[in-house]
C-alpha cells in the first residue's frame, strides 16, 4: 500500500474515532500514531523525490550513497536543469533558452506558453536595463505576432509594455513585473517543464503531504480536541486546548 493511501486510511480511522466531539489524550494519540506502519524505504524515496525535484544534486548524491536509495532520473541532468533555472533567476534569459534547447529542443517547441513567458521575461529585462528602443523593437517583432494569435498573450504583453509609460515604476500598477518574484515564477515554470519532459513529477511530493496534514487537522478540529502539530518545522505535538 502506498504512503498516500496509508495516510488516508489512518486519517479515516481517526476521524471515525472522533465521530462525536471528544478529547483525545496524548497517550491515545501517540498510540494511534505508532500503529501507522510506514516503511523506511518509502520515507527515503520521499526524501529523494524532494531533493531531485528541487535540484539539490549534491545532497541527492550523498543521500543516495548513505541510504542506498536510487533516484528515478540521472543526477547529471539536475545540474543542467539548475543551470537553466539559475540563468532565468539572474535575468540571463537568452542563455536560459539556449540551455533549454541544448537539453531538449522539443520543450519549447511544444510549449508555446512557456516560450512566450521566457520571451516576456527577456522584454522585462530589457526594460529593467533602460533599453527602451530595443525593448519596443523586441516586443513588436517577437511578442506582438504571438499576441495576435492568443488573447491572453496579448494581455500579458500589454501589461509588460505598460512599464515603459512610467519613469517611476514604484507608482506603476504593474511594477511587480520587475520584482525578483517574477523571475522566480518564470524559473519555476521552466523547471517544471524540464521535469515533465524527463517523465518526472514537476512538484515534490513532500509539500503535498504537508498540505494534506494541514487539511486533515482542520477537518478533525471540528470533531475532536487532540494533540496537533501547529509548527510544521518542528512537528511537535501540542496538547489539546479544552
Beta strands, then each sheet from edge to edge (+ up, - down):
strand 1: 22-23
strand 2: 224-225
strand 3: 228-229
strand 4: 237-238
sheet 1: 1+ 2+
sheet 2: 3+ 4-
end
